[in-house]
Amino acid sequence: MITLYLRKNFFIFLVLFIQTFAAFISMASETDSRGKSLVIGLLPEMNIFKQRERFELLASYLSDHMGIEVELKMLSYGNIIEKFKEEEIDAAFLGSFTGALAISQLGVVPLVRPINMDNTSTYQGYIFARKDSNITSVADMKGKSLALVEKTTAGFVFPIAWLKRHEVDDINTYLNEQFISGSHDRTISLVLNGKADLGAAKSTIYKSMRKWQPRIDRELVILANSPKVPSNTFCVSKKIDRQYREQLKDLLLNLRGDPGGREVLKQLGAKRFIETDKDQYQPVFDLAKEAGIDLKKYAFQSP
């Protein structure tokens, strides 16, 4: 009887041990896999080839200093949430609206954002038109065409919020046409060349294009600007281990202290990175509410 009892308990112990060991191996394998690669998502805020080129040196730098493979993955504004959910990306440089969405729906963690060469770490949304269009007020916008940048604060949320603030509840009926341009630089070019009456885009891209397109200052007029919101922020999945998260943050915050890091910053057009957290997204949360957008439930669709 005692022998049978001991055998029975040994069998139970053995089963529990095997289950525990299998779970440990599974966890170790997952951690090891996470430690061998990092996939960083990029948004098409400008021409996708230019966008990828800007970040290639950063990917190489992180790979060398962390001993892992760092891959860049171009995203569309419409698949960011899904890519995080499906764990196809571990991190991403997110615009303020996509960041606010990912924070609200998935709990992604904002880590750092760049200080630009003009010492700013924020941007604004601009609504603009050609000077010869004689559009100077909301009343003048009635029946006109508006080029938007899909699912961005500057090119999408802000113009909707601004028009609602000026008692335009439905842009679909107030405007003759509104369409998605694909990127901020594309929107600016469309208005500049008379392909759209109005445009909405981010101030950093607008100012950058002014340097090599003098026509912008001569021919366009800014009609409205949004509150300042965080510039593109490096956000990571909440599933990434805190220690791994801190390693990424430290590397990015200390780029300018290393010759190779300074080359990365130069290619990014940035002076350095600064810490960023959820609280700094409050202006975006406010604009989304004003635009009638519930960030926790919002799904990508046409305006």
Sequence and secondary structure as in RCSB ss.txt:
>XXXX:A:sequence
MITLYLRKNFFIFLVLFIQTFAAFISMASETDSRGKSLVIGLLPEMNIFKQRERFELLASYLSDHMGIEVELKML
SYGNIIEKFKEEEIDAAFLGSFTGALAISQLGVVPLVRPINMDNTSTYQGYIFARKDSNITSVADMKGKSLALVE
KTTAGFVFPIAWLKRHEVDDINTYLNEQFISGSHDRTISLVLNGKADLGAAKSTIYKSMRKWQPRIDRELVILAN
SPKVPSNTFCVSKKIDRQYREQLKDLLLNLRGDPGGREVLKQLGAKRFIETDKDQYQPVFDLAKEAGIDLKKYAF
QSP
>XXXX:A:secstr
 HHHHHHHHHHHHHHHHHHHHHHHHHHHHHHHHHHHEEEEEE  SS HHHHHHHHHHHHHHHHHHHTSEEEEEE 
 TTSHHHHHHTTS SEEEE HHHHHHHHHHH  EEEEEEEETTS SEE EEEEEEGGGT  SHHHHTT EEEE T
T IIIIIHHHHHHHHTT   HHHHSSEEEE SSHHHHHHHHHTTS SEEEEEHHHHHHHHHH THHHHHEEEEEE
   EE SEEEE TTS HHHHHHHHHHHHTGGGSHHHHHHHHHHTEEEEEE  GGGGHHHHHHHHHTT  TTT   
   
